[in-house]
Amino acid sequence: MPKKSAPPGDVAAVGKKPASLTLIDVAKVAGVSPITVSRALHRPEIVSEAAREKVLEAVRRTGYVSNMLAGSLASNKSRLVAIFVPTIANSIFADTVQALMDRLTENGYQTLMGLTGYSAKQEEKLLEAVLGRRPDGIVLTGTLHTEASRLRLAQTGIAVVEAWDLSDDPLDMQVGFSHEGVGQAIARHLLAKGYQRFAAITLDDPRGLRRCASLIAELNRHGVERVPIQTLPAPATLHTGRLGLQQLLEKGQPQVVVCSSDTIAQGVLAEAASRGLRVPQDLAVMGFGDLSSAGQVFPALSTVSVNGSTIGDQVANVLLNRFKHLADSHPPARIDTGFQMIDRQST
């Protein structure tokens, strides 16, 4: 007696172990064509929502695992983007990474994240590890890289975006803002409010140091010459801020402390409160980054907003545009996302 064929959408129609399943098997369960399954898994943006849901449900029911390697060999694309950030110890980069990953995922790309620890040498090691996977794109935080990294990236032809910074010597594409411009703007903003005795607390990361150097240079141009600085090791923590203020107060009390991150600035607020210092009457405090907590602390923290979500979204835009077009058909992107002074109660 002949066996009855299973109806479309029935898992029994497959009758295979997950490891041996193919796109055709998933298509039978989903009741769609194999090409629709392939597109739903690898290019979901071009498939209808209804078809995509059918495919995903079939994948869940069968336990199918997509062979990404086979797909990348056939298309010469890995659909992988590597993202390198200095740290996840605080949330200053979180908005950028979240916006970037959301956009890439929507367009069928997978992401791999590495932590550089603010070190160009560590970034070089991560590049050595990830380049063998042939990612379609690499997102780096900042513009400081070893010569070996610059040479290797130039030779690969992989789309590269340097985020959170701008320079005159880009590797490829850049999306960010001028850290020197931030330092100058903070100096002018606080001078306009009448402050004359300044101090600074910064991490020993290159971008924080550049903002600090620009702040001091601008203050010098306006006749403010003595600016005590406390440079502390990364990552930024509340303890870092408290320790920085403790060390500064040993040298005398400034009118205003400029911090290289909101996290450090919140540590300064905590240390000032423990000493009975009124903010901003006795000591004003300025941060950087406009974290979600900056407006919620007491007193609310004055800071600089760089809109990390916008940076992440723009990084995704330039990458997706590059993936769709030949690199030589468009000039390399250089997008200045700017920044905004946020004046709250701490200054």
N, C-alpha and C positions, 0 to 999 in steps of 0.2 A: 504493500500500500504506500503510495507516494507521500512524502512529508508535506504538510501544509506550509506554505511560505508565510513568514511573519509579516504583519502589516507594517507600513511605514511608521517610523517613530517607535517601534518596539525594540528594546535592547536585545531581545532574543534573536533579532534579525542579524546581529553581529556574531555572537557566539564565539568570541575570541578573547584572549587575554589582552589587557590594556597595552602591554608592550608591543603586541603585534598589530594593533589597530592602525588603520590608514585613514586618510581624508575621505576616501570613498565610503568606508564603514561609518564614519561620523555623519556623512551626507545622507546615508540611508536612514539613520536614526532621526536626523533633523528634518528629513523630507525636503531637502534642498539639493542643489547641484554641488559637486566637489569644488568647483571654482568659487562658489559662494562661501563655502567653509573656509577656503584658503584666504579669501579676502576678509572675512569676518575676524579671522585670527591675526592676520598680518597687516591689513589695511582697513581697519574698522570704520574709518571715516567715510568710505565710499559704499558702505553697505547700509541698507535700511535698518532702523531700530528693531523691527519685527524679525527680520532675517537674522540679525545678530543675536537676538535673544534665543531664537531656535537653536542656533549653532552652539551658544554657550551652555544651554540646557543639555544638548546632546553630549557635549564635552564632559559636563558634570556627571551625567548618567553612565557614560562609558568608561570614564577615567582616562580618556585620550590625552597623550602628552605630545604637543607639537614638536616636530623635529626642526628646531630653529637653525641648526647647522646646515641641514640639507637646503633649507630655504635661502640661507645666506650664500651658499655656494652657487645656487642657480641664479640668484639676482645680483651677486657681487655686493650685497648689502647685509650688514649684521643686524640692523635696526636696534643697535645698542648705542647709548650715549653715556660717556663717563663724565662724572661731575666731581671736581675736587674742591673742597672747602677747607679752611684752616682748622675749624673746630665745630663740634656740636655741644660744647660745654655750656654755651649760652645761646640765646635765640636770635642773635643779630642777623645771621644768615638764613634763618628758618623760612621767612616769607619768600625770599628769592628761590630757595630750593623747592619749596612747596609749589609755587606758581609754575616753575620750570617743569617739574616732574608731572604735574597735572596736565599741562599742555602736551608734553611728549607722549604721555600715556594715552591721551585722547586720540593721538595720531598714530598709535600702534608701535611706539618705541619703548624699549625697556631702558632702565637707567641703572647705573652702577656708581656708587658714591665712595670716594676715598678721602681721608683726612690727612692734610699736609702738616698740621701743627705749626703753621706760619713759616715753614722751612722749605727753601727752594731745593735743597738736597733731597728731602723727603718727597717732594713733588716729582723729582727726577726718578726716584725709585718706583713710585706709583706708576709713572708713565711706562717704565720698563716692563712692569707687570701687566699693564692693560693693553699696550699696543699690539701684543700678540693676538688679542681677541679681535683686532681690526674693527674698533668701534667706528660708526659713521661720523660721530662728532665727539669732541672733548671740550668741556667747559672748565676753565681755570679761574681761580679767584686771584685777581691782581695781575700785575705786569712784571713781577720780579721772577726770573727763571734762570737756571744755570745755562751756560753756553751749550752744554751737551743736550739739554732739553730743547732749546731753540733749534739746534741743528736737526735733531731727530724729528721734531714735529714738522719742520720745513720739508724734509725728505719724504714724509709719509703721504702728504697730500690730503690728510684728514681735515675736515672742517674744525676749526678751533675758534672758540670765543673766550676772550679775556673779559671777565665780568668784574664789576665793582671798582673799575679803574679806567683811566684813559692815559695814553702815552703817545709820543711822537714816533715810536718804533714798534708798531703792533706786529704780533705774530701772524694774525689773519684778521679776524673781526673783533670789535670791542663794543661793549655795552656797559656804561658806568658813568662816573662823574669825576671831577677834578678834586683830589684831596687837598691840593694846594689852595684851590678856590675855597674849600670849606674852612681851612685855617684862617685865610684872609677875612672871610665873611664873619667868622666868630669874633675876631679881633675888632673889626669895625663896629659890629653890633654892640659889643660890650663897652667899647670906648664911648659910643653914642649914648649909652646909659649912665655914663659918668665914672666908671670904674678906672682906677689907675694902678692899683697894686694887684698884680696877677701872679698866679702859680698854675702849674700844669701837672697832671698825672697821666702817664701814658704807658701802654704795654710796649714791649720791645719788638712789636711787629712792624714791618716796613711802612704800611699805610698809616698807622697811628703816629709813627715817628715823622712821617712827611707832613701830616696835618699839624703836628706840634711845631715843627721847624717853620712852617709857613705862618702859623700864629705868631711866633716870636719875631720873625722877620717883619711882619706887618706892625706889630707893637713897637718894634725898634724904629720903624719909619715914622711913627707918631710920638717918638720921644720916650717911650717906656722901655728902659734898657735892662733892668734887673728882673728876670722872671725865673724863679726857682722851678726846677723840674724834677719829678720823681719818675724814673723809668723802672718798671717792674716786669717780671717774666709773665708770659701768657700761661694759662688763659685768664680772661677777665672773670673775677668773682667779687662778691660783696666784701670778702676778706681783703682782696687786693685794694679796694677802695678805702677801707678803714685803715689798712696799713699805710697806704700812700699819704692820707691826711695826717696820720700820726707823725710820719717822718717830715712832712712839710711844716707842721706846727713847731717842730724843734728848731726850725730856722727863722721863725717869726710867722705872724698871721697875715695872710693876704686878704684882700677884699673879695676876690672871686677865684675859684678853682675851676679850670677847664679840664674835663676828663675825656679820654679817648673812647669811652663807651658809656652807655647808660648804666650798665651793670656796675662799673667802677663808681660812677656818680652816685648811685643809690647806696653804695658802701660808704661814700663820703657823707651822705646825708645821715646815715646811721651813726657814724662816728661823731659827727657834729652834734647830734641829739644827745649822745651819751656824755658829751662834755658840756652840755647846757648852752651851746652856741645857737643863736637864732638865725634861721635862714629865711630871707636873705639879709636881714639887718646886720648880723655880725659876719656872716660868710655866705656869699652867693655861690651857686653851683651850676655848672653847665655840662650837659652830657652830649652824646652823639649816638644816633641810630633810631631814636624815637620808638623804643620797644613798647609793646602793649601795656607794660606796667608803668611806663614813664609818667603818664597822666594820672595814675591812680595812687602813687606814693604821696606822702605829705611832708613838706609842701610839694605840689606837682612840679615835675622836673622840666626845666627849660632844656631844649636839645636841638639837634639837627635831624630832620627827616630826609632820608634818601629814598624812601619808597621801594623797599626790597621786592614787593610783589611786581611792581612795574619793571624792575630790572629783570626778574625771572621771566616775565611775559615777553619782554623784548628779546631776551636771549633765545627763547623758544622760537620767536618769529624769524630771527635771522638764520637760525639753524634749519628750520623747516623750509625756508625759502632757498637756502643753499642746497638742501637735499633734492629739491624739485628742479633746480637749474644748474647748469654747468658753472663752475667757479669763475671761469674767464668771461662769462657773459654778463656779469654784474661786478661793479667795483666792490671791494671789501667793505662791509658795513662798519660804521663808526657812529654810535648813537650816544649822545650825551643826555642822560636821564635827569641831570640836575639835582638840586637839593633845596630844602626850605628851612628857614629858621623858625623854630617853634618856641615862642616866648610864654613861659608859665611862671608860677609863683617863686621858683627857686632863684630867679635873678631879678 
